[in-house]
Amino acid sequence: MRVAALVVFLSAMTLGPATTAQVLDYDGLNGWSQDNHLAALQTFLVTCDQLDGDDWRPICNVAADAAVSDAAAKSFFEMFFRPVLIGTPPALFTGYYEPELAGSLSRTTRFAYPIYRKPPDLPEGVPYLDRRAIEQGALRGKGLEIAWLEDPVEAFFLQIQGSGRIKLTNGKTIRVGYAAANGHPYRSVGQEMVARGTHTEDQVSAQVIRAYVRNNPRIGKELLNINPSYVFFRIIDDLAPDQGPIGAMGRPVQTLRTVAVDPAFTKLGTPVWVDKRGNDPMQRLMIAQDTGGAIKGAQRADIFFGTGLAAGDAAGEIKDGGRMVQLLPIDRAYLLQPGG
């Protein structure tokens, strides 16, 4: 394996602050030959037309021609890209999903917790009402409710996921997606639980947070409010039932092929090799097609696990190390080498 290690300013790659970068060979990617490269290429094609730059456009122009077999797709990636390790492992991999929740278009005794559309007076670049103020009723009576849910904890996690499906009492299903946020920074409830001493870091998961809040309603409500960030939604009515939710690039994300990343370090649309360790190791090529408020750093990624309860259970258990390797156009990758 050939490795060229150096310290670079990633701003030269339009990727953000100074950090380390290593140009690797494909034989240094564990499991590369065993992956489904055709599935990865098909996901890449979903957003390829949005990649700008003289090095990306020629690649996207020929990408569809390689989507005929796994062997052709593998050759495509190896011909036009080089693996580049940005930042210092271990990575932190988590998971996200699209919830399916019961709801109502009107408030009832059962369905009493609203999700809101974007307020018309939401300012640009200035913090708006925080979570506590909104939960205490600051938006009540303004006609902004999209639907009402039966569980405040699930309403909270719907905001964390950024999209979901709501099965209504009339038998219909609506899909909602991210519309805007209130401009306050995201604060981790899990980290707050660790700081309070109720749990250790290795105990915290989405399932544990849900159970703790439900079993301790008064303390739990206050715990959720330590995160001032609040997400507003919009109804999405142009997606087929078998399509994933809309990601940050405005296209459907793909189950176990899309990752949410920090765009300060990873350009949206970039192929990313995920080498996740832990109880259920995963080595596969994914595409950086989404972002998230808690996804910060060069070695940080959120893997999309799909829709529904099983996907949520799987995503909620993921908090693993490993490493994340970007596949960059050859010229861009070799600019990172000494004398490049």
The 8 nearest C-alpha neighbors of each residue, nearest first, counted from 0:
[[1, 24, 27, 2, 26, 23, 25, 28],
 [0, 2, 24, 23, 3, 22, 27, 26],
 [3, 1, 23, 22, 4, 21, 0, 24],
 [2, 4, 22, 21, 336, 5, 1, 23],
 [5, 3, 21, 2, 20, 22, 6, 336],
 [6, 4, 20, 19, 7, 21, 3, 336],
 [5, 7, 19, 18, 20, 8, 4, 17],
 [8, 6, 9, 19, 17, 18, 5, 20],
 [7, 9, 17, 10, 11, 16, 18, 6],
 [8, 10, 14, 11, 12, 15, 17, 16],
 [9, 11, 13, 15, 12, 14, 8, 16],
 [10, 12, 9, 13, 8, 14, 7, 15],
 [11, 13, 9, 10, 14, 331, 15, 8],
 [14, 12, 10, 11, 15, 9, 266, 263],
 [15, 13, 264, 9, 263, 12, 10, 265],
 [14, 16, 263, 10, 9, 264, 13, 17],
 [17, 15, 9, 10, 8, 18, 14, 263],
 [16, 18, 8, 9, 7, 15, 19, 10],
 [19, 17, 86, 7, 6, 8, 16, 20],
 [18, 20, 6, 86, 7, 85, 5, 21],
 [19, 21, 85, 84, 5, 86, 4, 6],
 [22, 20, 4, 84, 83, 3, 23, 2],
 [21, 23, 83, 3, 2, 82, 84, 20],
 [24, 22, 2, 82, 83, 1, 21, 27],
 [23, 25, 26, 27, 0, 1, 82, 81],
 [26, 24, 27, 28, 23, 82, 31, 77],
 [25, 27, 24, 28, 0, 29, 31, 23],
 [26, 28, 25, 24, 0, 29, 23, 31],
 [29, 27, 25, 26, 31, 30, 24, 272],
 [30, 28, 31, 27, 282, 274, 26, 32],
 [29, 31, 33, 32, 282, 28, 34, 283],
 [32, 30, 33, 28, 29, 34, 25, 283],
 [31, 33, 30, 34, 73, 29, 35, 26],
 [32, 34, 30, 31, 35, 283, 36, 282],
 [35, 33, 31, 283, 36, 32, 30, 284],
 [36, 34, 37, 38, 69, 39, 33, 283],
 [35, 37, 39, 73, 69, 38, 72, 34],
 [36, 38, 69, 40, 72, 39, 35, 41],
 [39, 37, 41, 36, 40, 35, 42, 256],
 [38, 40, 36, 42, 37, 41, 284, 285],
 [41, 39, 43, 37, 42, 38, 36, 44],
 [40, 42, 38, 44, 43, 39, 37, 66],
 [43, 41, 39, 40, 45, 44, 38, 253],
 [44, 42, 40, 41, 45, 47, 46, 286],
 [43, 45, 47, 41, 42, 46, 40, 63],
 [46, 44, 42, 43, 47, 41, 250, 48],
 [47, 45, 44, 48, 49, 43, 268, 250],
 [48, 46, 44, 49, 50, 59, 43, 45],
 [47, 49, 46, 50, 59, 44, 45, 56],
 [50, 48, 47, 46, 51, 268, 248, 267],
 [51, 49, 47, 48, 55, 268, 52, 56],
 [50, 52, 55, 49, 56, 53, 48, 54],
 [51, 53, 55, 54, 56, 50, 57, 49],
 [54, 52, 55, 56, 51, 57, 58, 50],
 [53, 55, 52, 56, 328, 57, 58, 330],
 [54, 56, 58, 52, 53, 57, 51, 50],
 [55, 57, 59, 58, 53, 54, 60, 52],
 [58, 56, 60, 59, 55, 54, 61, 53],
 [59, 57, 55, 56, 60, 61, 62, 79],
 [58, 60, 62, 56, 61, 57, 47, 55],
 [59, 61, 57, 58, 62, 56, 63, 48],
 [60, 62, 59, 64, 58, 63, 57, 65],
 [63, 61, 59, 64, 65, 60, 58, 66],
 [62, 64, 66, 65, 61, 44, 60, 59],
 [65, 63, 62, 61, 66, 67, 60, 71],
 [66, 64, 72, 71, 63, 67, 62, 75],
 [67, 65, 63, 64, 72, 68, 37, 40],
 [66, 68, 65, 71, 64, 69, 72, 37],
 [69, 67, 71, 70, 66, 37, 72, 65],
 [68, 70, 37, 72, 36, 71, 73, 35],
 [69, 71, 73, 68, 72, 74, 36, 37],
 [72, 70, 74, 65, 68, 73, 69, 75],
 [71, 73, 75, 69, 37, 65, 74, 70],
 [74, 72, 70, 36, 75, 76, 71, 69],
 [73, 75, 77, 71, 72, 76, 78, 70],
 [76, 74, 72, 78, 73, 77, 71, 79],
 [75, 77, 73, 78, 79, 74, 80, 72],
 [78, 76, 74, 75, 80, 79, 73, 81],
 [77, 79, 75, 76, 74, 80, 81, 329],
 [78, 80, 76, 77, 328, 329, 75, 58],
 [81, 79, 328, 329, 327, 326, 76, 77],
 [80, 82, 326, 327, 329, 332, 83, 328],
 [83, 81, 326, 23, 325, 22, 324, 24],
 [84, 82, 22, 325, 21, 324, 23, 326],
 [83, 85, 324, 21, 20, 325, 22, 86],
 [86, 84, 20, 19, 297, 83, 21, 324],
 [87, 85, 19, 297, 18, 20, 298, 84],
 [86, 88, 89, 85, 298, 19, 90, 84],
 [89, 87, 90, 322, 298, 86, 321, 323],
 [88, 90, 321, 320, 322, 87, 91, 298],
 [89, 91, 298, 322, 88, 320, 321, 299],
 [90, 92, 320, 299, 319, 298, 300, 93],
 [91, 93, 300, 319, 318, 301, 299, 320],
 [94, 92, 301, 318, 317, 302, 300, 91],
 [95, 93, 314, 302, 301, 317, 303, 315],
 [94, 96, 303, 314, 302, 304, 160, 301],
 [95, 97, 305, 304, 303, 311, 306, 310],
 [96, 98, 306, 163, 162, 305, 307, 160],
 [99, 97, 163, 307, 306, 164, 100, 96],
 [98, 100, 164, 307, 165, 163, 97, 306],
 [101, 99, 165, 166, 98, 164, 102, 148],
 [100, 102, 166, 165, 167, 148, 99, 149],
 [103, 101, 148, 167, 147, 165, 166, 110],
 [102, 104, 167, 147, 105, 146, 168, 110],
 [105, 103, 146, 147, 145, 106, 102, 167],
 [106, 104, 103, 147, 107, 146, 110, 144],
 [105, 107, 111, 110, 147, 103, 104, 108],
 [108, 106, 110, 109, 111, 105, 103, 147],
 [107, 109, 110, 111, 106, 149, 112, 105],
 [110, 108, 107, 149, 111, 106, 148, 150],
 [109, 111, 149, 148, 107, 147, 106, 108],
 [110, 112, 106, 147, 107, 149, 109, 148],
 [113, 111, 148, 147, 151, 110, 149, 150],
 [114, 112, 147, 146, 144, 148, 115, 111],
 [113, 115, 144, 146, 145, 147, 112, 116],
 [116, 114, 144, 143, 231, 145, 232, 113],
 [115, 117, 232, 231, 143, 233, 145, 118],
 [116, 118, 231, 179, 178, 119, 232, 115],
 [119, 117, 121, 120, 116, 143, 115, 231],
 [120, 118, 121, 117, 122, 116, 143, 141],
 [119, 121, 118, 122, 117, 127, 123, 128],
 [122, 120, 118, 119, 127, 123, 117, 181],
 [123, 121, 125, 120, 124, 127, 126, 181],
 [124, 122, 125, 121, 126, 182, 127, 181],
 [123, 125, 122, 126, 182, 127, 181, 121],
 [124, 126, 123, 122, 182, 127, 181, 121],
 [127, 125, 182, 183, 181, 124, 128, 122],
 [126, 128, 181, 182, 129, 125, 121, 122],
 [129, 127, 132, 133, 181, 130, 126, 137],
 [128, 130, 227, 132, 131, 127, 133, 228],
 [131, 129, 227, 133, 132, 229, 134, 224],
 [130, 132, 134, 224, 133, 129, 135, 227],
 [133, 131, 135, 129, 134, 130, 137, 128],
 [134, 132, 137, 130, 136, 135, 131, 138],
 [133, 135, 131, 136, 132, 130, 137, 224],
 [136, 134, 132, 133, 137, 131, 130, 138],
 [135, 137, 139, 133, 134, 138, 132, 140],
 [136, 138, 133, 132, 139, 135, 134, 128],
 [139, 137, 136, 141, 133, 140, 143, 142],
 [138, 140, 136, 141, 137, 142, 143, 133],
 [139, 141, 142, 138, 143, 136, 137, 144],
 [142, 140, 143, 139, 138, 144, 118, 137],
 [141, 143, 140, 144, 139, 138, 145, 115],
 [142, 144, 115, 116, 141, 145, 118, 117],
 [143, 145, 115, 146, 142, 114, 113, 116],
 [146, 144, 115, 114, 116, 143, 104, 147],
 [147, 145, 104, 103, 144, 113, 114, 102],
 [146, 148, 113, 112, 103, 110, 102, 111],
 [149, 147, 102, 110, 112, 150, 113, 111],
 [148, 150, 110, 109, 111, 112, 102, 151],
 [149, 151, 153, 152, 148, 154, 112, 110],
 [152, 150, 154, 153, 112, 155, 149, 148],
 [151, 153, 155, 154, 150, 156, 209, 212],
 [154, 152, 156, 155, 150, 151, 157, 100],
 [155, 153, 151, 157, 152, 156, 150, 158],
 [156, 154, 152, 153, 158, 157, 151, 159],
 [155, 157, 159, 153, 158, 154, 160, 152],
 [158, 156, 154, 160, 159, 155, 153, 161],
 [159, 157, 161, 156, 155, 160, 230, 154],
 [158, 160, 156, 157, 161, 155, 230, 291],
 [159, 161, 157, 158, 162, 95, 156, 96],
 [162, 160, 158, 177, 159, 176, 157, 163],
 [163, 161, 176, 175, 160, 97, 177, 157],
 [162, 164, 98, 97, 175, 174, 99, 165],
 [163, 165, 174, 99, 173, 98, 100, 175],
 [164, 166, 100, 173, 172, 101, 102, 99],
 [165, 167, 172, 101, 102, 100, 171, 164],
 [168, 166, 102, 103, 169, 171, 170, 172],
 [167, 169, 170, 103, 102, 166, 171, 101],
 [170, 168, 167, 171, 103, 166, 172, 104],
 [171, 169, 168, 167, 166, 172, 103, 173],
 [170, 172, 167, 169, 166, 173, 168, 165],
 [173, 171, 166, 165, 167, 164, 174, 170],
 [174, 172, 165, 164, 175, 166, 171, 234],
 [175, 173, 164, 235, 163, 234, 165, 172],
 [174, 176, 234, 233, 162, 235, 163, 232],
 [177, 175, 162, 232, 233, 161, 178, 234],
 [176, 178, 232, 161, 179, 162, 231, 233],
 [177, 179, 232, 233, 231, 117, 176, 180],
 [180, 178, 231, 230, 177, 117, 232, 181],
 [181, 179, 230, 182, 229, 231, 228, 178],
 [180, 182, 127, 229, 183, 126, 228, 128],
 [181, 183, 126, 180, 127, 125, 184, 228],
 [182, 184, 228, 126, 181, 227, 185, 129],
 [185, 183, 228, 186, 182, 227, 292, 226],
 [184, 186, 228, 292, 226, 293, 183, 187],
 [187, 185, 226, 184, 188, 225, 227, 228],
 [186, 188, 190, 189, 191, 226, 185, 293],
 [189, 187, 191, 190, 192, 223, 186, 226],
 [190, 188, 192, 191, 187, 203, 193, 208],
 [189, 191, 193, 187, 192, 188, 194, 200],
 [190, 192, 194, 188, 189, 193, 195, 187],
 [193, 191, 189, 195, 190, 194, 197, 198],
 [192, 194, 190, 196, 198, 191, 199, 195],
 [193, 195, 191, 192, 196, 190, 197, 198],
 [196, 194, 192, 193, 197, 191, 198, 190],
 [195, 197, 193, 194, 198, 192, 199, 191],
 [196, 198, 192, 195, 193, 199, 194, 191],
 [199, 197, 193, 196, 192, 202, 200, 203],
 [198, 200, 202, 193, 201, 203, 196, 197],
 [199, 201, 202, 203, 193, 198, 190, 189],
 [200, 202, 199, 203, 198, 204, 318, 193],
 [203, 201, 199, 200, 198, 204, 207, 193],
 [202, 204, 200, 201, 207, 189, 198, 199],
 [205, 203, 207, 206, 315, 316, 208, 202],
 [204, 206, 315, 208, 207, 209, 203, 316],
 [207, 205, 209, 204, 208, 210, 315, 312],
 [206, 208, 204, 210, 209, 205, 203, 211],
 [209, 207, 205, 211, 206, 210, 212, 204],
 [210, 208, 206, 212, 207, 211, 213, 205],
 [209, 211, 207, 213, 208, 212, 214, 206],
 [210, 212, 208, 214, 213, 209, 215, 207],
 [211, 213, 219, 215, 209, 214, 210, 216],
 [214, 212, 210, 215, 216, 211, 209, 219],
 [213, 215, 211, 212, 210, 216, 219, 209],
 [214, 216, 212, 219, 213, 218, 217, 211],
 [217, 215, 219, 213, 218, 212, 220, 214],
 [218, 216, 219, 220, 215, 221, 212, 222],
 [219, 217, 221, 220, 215, 216, 222, 212],
 [220, 218, 212, 222, 216, 215, 217, 221],
 [221, 219, 223, 222, 217, 218, 216, 224],
 [220, 222, 224, 218, 219, 223, 217, 225],
 [221, 223, 219, 224, 220, 225, 218, 188],
 [224, 222, 220, 225, 221, 226, 219, 188],
 [223, 225, 221, 226, 222, 131, 130, 227],
 [226, 224, 223, 222, 227, 221, 186, 188],
 [225, 227, 186, 224, 228, 185, 223, 187],
 [228, 226, 130, 129, 183, 225, 224, 229],
 [229, 227, 183, 185, 226, 184, 130, 181],
 [228, 230, 181, 130, 180, 227, 129, 231],
 [231, 229, 180, 158, 179, 181, 232, 228],
 [232, 230, 116, 117, 179, 115, 178, 180],
 [233, 231, 178, 177, 116, 176, 175, 115],
 [232, 234, 178, 175, 176, 116, 177, 235],
 [233, 235, 175, 174, 236, 176, 232, 173],
 [236, 234, 174, 175, 237, 233, 176, 238],
 [235, 237, 238, 234, 174, 173, 175, 239],
 [236, 238, 235, 239, 174, 234, 240, 242],
 [239, 237, 236, 242, 240, 235, 244, 243],
 [238, 240, 242, 241, 237, 243, 236, 244],
 [239, 241, 242, 238, 243, 174, 237, 244],
 [242, 240, 239, 243, 238, 306, 244, 251],
 [243, 241, 239, 240, 238, 251, 244, 253],
 [242, 244, 251, 252, 253, 245, 241, 305],
 [245, 243, 251, 252, 246, 162, 242, 97],
 [246, 244, 251, 250, 249, 252, 243, 176],
 [247, 245, 289, 248, 249, 252, 250, 251],
 [246, 248, 289, 249, 290, 288, 245, 250],
 [249, 247, 246, 250, 288, 289, 46, 267],
 [248, 250, 247, 246, 245, 251, 46, 288],
 [249, 251, 245, 248, 246, 252, 46, 45],
 [252, 250, 245, 243, 244, 246, 242, 253],
 [251, 253, 243, 246, 257, 244, 245, 250],
 [252, 254, 257, 256, 243, 255, 251, 42],
 [253, 255, 305, 304, 256, 303, 257, 252],
 [256, 254, 304, 303, 257, 253, 302, 305],
 [255, 257, 285, 253, 254, 286, 39, 258],
 [258, 256, 286, 253, 285, 303, 252, 255],
 [259, 257, 302, 287, 301, 303, 286, 300],
 [258, 260, 289, 290, 301, 300, 287, 288],
 [261, 259, 300, 290, 294, 262, 287, 258],
 [260, 262, 295, 263, 294, 264, 296, 265],
 [263, 261, 265, 264, 266, 260, 267, 14],
 [262, 264, 15, 14, 261, 265, 266, 16],
 [265, 263, 14, 262, 297, 15, 261, 266],
 [266, 264, 262, 261, 263, 14, 267, 260],
 [267, 265, 262, 269, 268, 264, 14, 287],
 [266, 268, 287, 288, 269, 265, 262, 289],
 [267, 269, 287, 288, 286, 46, 266, 47],
 [268, 270, 287, 267, 286, 266, 271, 326],
 [271, 269, 286, 326, 285, 325, 287, 268],
 [272, 270, 325, 285, 286, 324, 284, 326],
 [273, 271, 284, 324, 323, 283, 325, 285],
 [274, 272, 323, 282, 283, 275, 284, 271],
 [273, 275, 282, 322, 321, 281, 323, 272],
 [276, 274, 321, 281, 280, 273, 320, 282],
 [275, 277, 280, 321, 320, 319, 274, 281],
 [278, 276, 319, 279, 280, 275, 320, 321],
 [279, 277, 280, 276, 319, 317, 275, 281],
 [278, 280, 277, 281, 276, 275, 317, 319],
 [281, 279, 276, 275, 277, 278, 282, 274],
 [280, 282, 275, 274, 283, 279, 276, 273],
 [283, 281, 274, 273, 30, 275, 29, 280],
 [282, 284, 273, 34, 272, 285, 281, 274],
 [283, 285, 272, 271, 39, 273, 270, 256],
 [286, 284, 256, 271, 257, 270, 39, 272],
 [285, 287, 270, 257, 271, 269, 288, 258],
 [286, 288, 258, 268, 267, 269, 259, 289],
 [289, 287, 268, 267, 286, 257, 248, 259],
 [288, 290, 259, 247, 246, 287, 258, 260],
 [289, 291, 259, 260, 247, 261, 294, 292],
 [292, 290, 294, 293, 259, 289, 260, 261],
 [291, 293, 294, 185, 290, 295, 184, 159],
 [292, 294, 291, 295, 185, 187, 186, 290],
 [295, 293, 291, 261, 292, 260, 299, 300],
 [294, 296, 261, 293, 299, 297, 260, 292],
 [297, 295, 299, 298, 261, 294, 264, 263],
 [296, 298, 264, 86, 299, 85, 261, 265],
 [299, 297, 90, 296, 323, 86, 88, 91],
 [298, 300, 91, 296, 90, 297, 294, 92],
 [299, 301, 260, 92, 259, 258, 294, 302],
 [300, 302, 93, 259, 94, 258, 92, 95],
 [301, 303, 94, 258, 95, 93, 304, 257],
 [302, 304, 95, 255, 96, 254, 257, 305],
 [305, 303, 254, 96, 310, 255, 314, 95],
 [304, 306, 254, 96, 310, 303, 97, 307],
 [307, 305, 97, 310, 96, 98, 304, 99],
 [306, 308, 98, 99, 310, 309, 311, 97],
 [307, 309, 311, 310, 312, 98, 99, 306],
 [310, 308, 312, 311, 307, 313, 306, 314],
 [311, 309, 313, 304, 305, 308, 307, 312],
 [310, 312, 308, 314, 309, 313, 96, 315],
 [311, 313, 309, 315, 310, 314, 308, 316],
 [314, 312, 310, 311, 315, 316, 309, 317],
 [315, 313, 94, 311, 95, 316, 317, 312],
 [314, 316, 205, 312, 313, 317, 311, 204],
 [317, 315, 314, 313, 204, 318, 312, 205],
 [318, 316, 93, 314, 315, 94, 319, 92],
 [319, 317, 93, 92, 316, 91, 320, 94],
 [320, 318, 92, 277, 91, 317, 276, 275],
 [319, 321, 91, 90, 89, 276, 275, 92],
 [322, 320, 275, 276, 90, 89, 274, 88],
 [321, 323, 90, 274, 88, 89, 275, 324],
 [322, 324, 273, 272, 298, 274, 90, 271],
 [325, 323, 84, 272, 83, 271, 82, 322],
 [324, 326, 271, 83, 82, 327, 270, 272],
 [327, 325, 82, 270, 81, 80, 271, 83],
 [326, 328, 80, 81, 332, 325, 329, 331],
 [327, 329, 80, 331, 330, 79, 332, 54],
 [330, 328, 332, 80, 331, 81, 79, 333],
 [331, 329, 333, 332, 328, 334, 54, 327],
 [330, 332, 334, 328, 329, 333, 327, 12],
 [333, 331, 329, 334, 330, 327, 335, 328],
 [332, 334, 335, 330, 336, 331, 339, 329],
 [335, 333, 339, 331, 332, 336, 330, 338],
 [334, 336, 333, 332, 339, 337, 7, 20],
 [335, 337, 339, 333, 334, 338, 3, 5],
 [338, 336, 339, 335, 5, 334, 3, 4],
 [337, 339, 336, 334, 335, 333, 5, 3],
 [338, 334, 336, 337, 333, 335, 330, 332]]
